[in-house]
Every structure is written in C-alpha cells, then in structure tokens.
Amino acid sequence: MAQTFKERRSALAALGLDLTPDMVGGTIAIAAPDIDPAIYEGVKVVKDLAYGPHERNVLDVYKPADGGDGRPVLIYVHGGGFVRGAKDSDTTPYFRNIGAWAVQQGWVAVVINYRLAPEHAYPSGAQDVSAAVTWTVDRIAEHGGDPARIFLAGQSAGSMHVADYVVGHGGFGPHGRALAGAVIVSCIYDVGRASHKDLHTAYWGEDTSRWGEYATLRGLIDTDLPLMLAVSEYDEPEFQDHASQFVAEWFAQRGTYAPMHLLYGQNHLTPVYGVGSPWDELGPKLARFIDVNG
C-alpha cells in the first residue's frame, strides 16, 4: 500500500531536526524513490559548461529536447553548509530532479556548482552566483531561455548565496542584478546572530564580530525584486528562528505579511528533494511565483 501523507510526515518527524548523517540518509531513503521518472522524459541536459575560471565554476542546462525559445529560466543553487554539495549526484536524483521538473513546467533550468569553503570564504558564493547569472544572460538564448526572465533559487547555504547576490554582496556584473525574481528556501538572514558552527566559521570567518556586516535581512526587506521565501515545519530551529524574525521585521517595516511560506510536513531537505514527487510542496508554489512574475 502506498504511503499516506500522514505516514510520510510522521517518518520525517521521527528523523529529528538536526542535520546528522542519519537524518540526511533517512530523508533520501524516504524521498528519492517517490520522484516520478516521467519528469525526465523529453529533457536534454548540456553538462559542465564553464561560467568561470575555477574547476567548480560549471553548470548544467536542462532544456526541452524538442527545442523552442523564449522560456523562463530557473537558476538553482544547491546547499551543503558552504563546505560540500554539488549540482548532481551519481547515487541520488539530486539535483537533476529540479532541472528536469523545470523543463516540464515549460522553462529552461541552469543548475550550478560553486566554490566551497574553507578554501573560498565569504562572499565567494555570491560572486559565483553573479558569474553564473552573467553567463545565463549572455548565453541562455542559445538554449531556448529568455534572458529577461531569469529566476534565481537556492536552498540552505545556496539560499544564503542567493540572498547575498540579491542585496549586492557579491556584486552584480555587467548586466546589473538581471533577475525577474528570487526564491530563498531555509536561510539565515541575520548573520550576526548565526550559531558559531564550524561550517559557519569556515565561510564567514573566525572573526564573528564582523558577521553582522554580512546580514541580508534589511536588504531583502528593502528590495523591490519579487521574492518567494520558505521554511519547513521540521526545519532546524535556527532556520525557523530566522524566518520568524524576517516575517516580524518585514511587517514592522512594510505593514504586510512577508512572502514567507511554511512548508507543512517538510524538513530541511525535502522541499528540494521532493520536487517532482507527489509530496512536492515547494514546486507548485514556485510555479505560481514564476507564472505571476514571469
């Protein structure tokens, strides 16, 4: 018998909120088998295109096999705590699922790698995002995408690189910000309040007195760029804390509810691990966001 949503939610809750190896492995075991193989049909992937000089400055383009042009473009930036992660994997569907699913929505997707800490510290991630956006503006029309309709999305560490780019911490390159919208999933917005984990000091540096300078909270509240933000029911408490602060400060300044979604029955990983599955909570919201703003 197929698993029910209630059973799946309970199974995710039982894994706990902390990103331990057992929690990550358990989440993959629950989520990966449910991705619909049909999302890969009719998808052409152009792999490992260079967008910068470093060996990790490479990206994959997902596009319809039968061509077409003028499509919205989704750039996806993976997570991994600043120190690990990749645009695809030999052992899991991640993050080919996002690129293929995007094609099924009628878009073109760009899924990137970027330089990792500790060898490459703040703001290297945002600088790489800037270079990837520049490449996309310059080259995506060759792959059927519309350079005037680029949406940038990231999760966890990737969301922080996206946030940094949106507020200008990594610079914008020759085309300016060049985005139609940004999607930020599970982010630390007020970096001065971030926990002093090894992976945080690897990226933001040992001098924690400077971390407050790296906050994106105020810049995101002030931006005129369309935003979609999300946090999960079973996210790590730190991400829930920062999401709550964002909502409160957005309302205090703007007098409206922030564009923040609570993803019910999801943990830190499943919003992106579940894209292309029957349990997808993020994808339909992302599709509406791009439809409205693209």
Residue pairs with C-beta under 8 A, 6 or more apart in sequence:
3 11
5 265
5 279
8 30
8 265
8 279
9 264
9 265
11 30
12 27
12 30
12 234
12 265
12 266
12 267
12 270
13 234
15 22
15 23
15 26
15 27
15 267
16 23
17 23
17 234
17 235
17 236
17 237
17 267
17 268
18 236
19 81
19 236
19 268
19 269
23 267
24 269
27 267
27 269
27 270
27 273
28 92
28 94
28 269
28 273
30 270
31 269
31 270
31 273
31 274
31 277
31 279
32 92
32 93
32 94
32 273
34 274
34 277
34 278
34 279
35 93
35 97
35 276
35 277
36 276
36 277
36 278
39 97
39 100
39 101
39 103
39 104
39 276
40 96
40 100
42 64
42 65
42 66
42 103
43 62
43 63
43 64
43 65
43 99
43 100
43 103
43 104
44 62
44 63
44 64
44 65
45 60
45 61
45 62
45 96
45 99
46 60
46 61
46 63
46 143
47 60
48 58
48 59
48 60
49 58
49 59
49 60
49 61
49 135
49 139
50 57
50 58
51 57
51 58
51 59
51 112
51 131
51 132
51 134
51 135
52 128
52 131
52 132
52 135
54 115
54 120
54 128
56 113
56 114
56 115
56 116
56 128
57 113
57 114
57 115
57 128
57 131
57 132
58 87
58 112
58 113
59 87
59 110
59 111
59 112
59 113
59 132
59 135
60 87
60 88
60 99
60 110
60 111
60 112
61 108
61 109
61 110
61 140
61 143
62 96
62 99
62 100
62 102
62 103
62 108
62 109
62 110
62 111
63 71
63 103
63 108
63 109
63 143
63 144
63 145
64 71
64 103
64 108
64 144
67 144
68 144
69 141
69 144
69 145
69 146
70 144
70 145
70 146
71 106
71 107
71 108
71 144
71 145
71 146
71 149
72 106
72 107
72 108
72 145
72 146
72 149
72 150
72 151
72 180
72 290
72 294
73 107
73 108
73 109
73 110
73 136
73 140
73 145
73 146
73 147
73 149
73 150
73 151
74 98
74 102
74 107
74 108
74 109
74 110
74 151
74 153
74 286
74 290
75 109
75 110
75 111
75 112
75 129
75 132
75 133
75 136
75 150
75 151
75 152
75 153
76 87
76 95
76 98
76 99
76 102
76 109
76 110
76 111
76 112
76 153
76 154
76 158
77 112
77 114
77 125
77 129
77 152
77 153
77 154
77 155
77 158
77 159
77 161
77 162
78 85
78 86
78 87
78 94
78 95
78 111
78 112
78 113
78 154
78 155
78 157
78 158
79 85
79 154
79 155
79 156
79 157
79 158
79 159
79 186
79 272
80 86
80 116
80 156
80 157
80 158
81 156
81 157
81 199
82 116
82 117
82 125
82 157
82 199
82 200
82 202
82 203
83 116
83 117
83 118
83 199
83 202
83 203
84 116
85 116
85 157
85 158
86 113
87 95
87 111
87 112
87 113
88 94
88 95
88 96
88 111
89 95
93 276
94 272
94 273
95 111
95 272
96 111
97 273
97 275
97 276
98 109
98 111
98 272
98 275
98 276
99 109
99 111
100 109
100 276
101 275
101 276
101 283
102 108
102 109
103 109
105 287
105 290
107 145
107 290
108 140
108 143
108 144
108 145
110 132
110 136
110 140
110 145
112 128
112 129
112 132
114 124
114 125
114 128
114 129
114 132
114 161
115 124
115 125
115 128
117 124
117 199
117 202
117 203
118 202
118 203
121 202
121 203
121 204
121 205
122 164
122 169
122 203
122 204
122 205
122 214
123 164
123 169
123 170
123 214
125 157
125 158
125 160
125 161
125 164
125 170
125 203
126 161
126 164
126 165
126 169
126 170
126 171
127 170
127 171
128 161
128 170
129 152
129 154
129 161
129 162
129 164
129 165
129 170
130 165
130 170
130 171
130 172
130 173
131 173
133 150
133 152
133 165
133 172
133 173
133 175
133 178
133 179
134 173
134 174
134 175
134 178
136 145
136 147
136 150
137 147
137 150
137 175
137 178
138 147
140 146
140 147
140 150
141 147
147 178
148 180
149 180
149 294
150 178
150 179
150 180
151 179
151 180
151 181
151 182
151 183
151 289
151 290
151 293
151 294
152 162
152 165
152 166
152 179
152 181
152 182
152 183
153 162
153 182
153 183
153 184
153 185
153 286
154 160
154 161
154 162
154 163
154 183
154 184
154 185
155 185
155 186
155 271
155 272
156 185
156 186
156 187
156 239
156 268
157 203
159 184
159 185
159 186
159 187
160 187
160 188
160 216
161 170
162 182
162 183
162 184
162 187
163 182
163 184
163 187
163 189
163 216
163 220
164 170
164 214
164 216
165 172
165 177
165 182
166 177
166 179
166 182
166 216
166 219
166 220
166 223
166 225
166 227
167 216
167 219
167 220
167 223
168 177
168 219
169 214
169 216
172 178
177 225
179 225
180 226
180 293
180 294
181 225
181 226
181 227
181 228
181 289
181 290
181 293
181 294
182 225
182 226
182 227
182 228
183 227
183 228
183 229
183 230
183 286
183 289
184 220
184 227
184 228
184 229
184 230
185 229
185 230
185 231
185 271
185 272
185 282
186 230
186 231
186 232
186 235
186 236
186 239
186 268
186 271
187 216
187 229
187 239
187 242
187 243
188 194
188 238
188 239
188 242
189 215
189 216
189 217
189 220
189 242
189 245
189 246
190 212
190 215
190 217
190 242
190 245
191 204
191 211
191 212
191 214
191 215
191 216
192 211
192 212
192 213
192 214
192 215
193 241
193 242
193 245
194 200
194 204
194 211
194 238
195 238
196 208
201 208
204 210
204 211
204 214
205 211
217 245
217 246
217 249
220 227
220 246
221 246
221 249
221 250
221 253
221 254
226 259
226 289
226 292
226 293
227 259
228 259
228 261
228 285
228 286
228 289
229 243
229 246
229 258
229 259
229 260
229 261
230 260
230 261
230 262
230 263
230 271
230 282
230 285
231 239
231 240
231 243
231 260
231 261
231 262
231 263
232 239
232 262
232 263
232 266
232 267
232 268
232 270
232 271
233 262
233 263
233 264
233 265
233 266
233 267
234 265
234 266
234 267
234 268
235 243
235 266
235 267
235 268
236 268
239 268
243 260
246 258
246 260
247 257
247 258
247 260
250 256
250 257
250 258
250 260
251 257
251 258
261 285
263 270
263 271
263 281
263 282
264 281
265 279
265 281
266 274
266 281
266 282
270 279
270 281
271 281
271 282
272 282
274 280
274 281
274 282
274 283
275 282
275 283
276 283
